[in-house]
């Protein structure tokens, strides 16, 4: 089991890299605080698409701090273009979670000799609740993000292959 949730996958598209980048760019809007106030047509993703890589997240109309950010890279492939994607949480959310879990364990340790079961139980509840919230929030959005991303290249759905890189 992964301590922090993330997922990786790859898709091979039979189109050349510049065409794939342009296709993805059509579905990605600019990411800024002010974009929520603009009248620009909404796109399913927001973020940046660069020459060889991208960093995007799904556009949602509610708050979910655990929404996955898709970090991807374009590579030339013998049959077209390979897109390698890693979905993970924002780094500030990961840091907050590590501080939260560390604090729960740190504050429970001095009391373990006096009231072992009570303090370990309370620390377990604090750690368990935050992990449950994290996993539920991330995987709920990861499933939707992956589906929306693969729909952009739906002609090549049969070329989808999960990456089992660790």
Secondary structure, 3 states (H helix, E strand, C coil): CCCCCEEEEEEEECCCHHHHHHHHHCCEECCCHHHHHCCCCCCCEEEEECCCEEEEEECCCCCCCCCCEEEEEEEEECCEEEEEEEEECCHHHHHHHHHHHHHHHHHHHCCCCCCHHHHHHHHHHHHHHHHHHHHHHHHHHHHHHHHHHHHHCHHHHHHEEECCCC
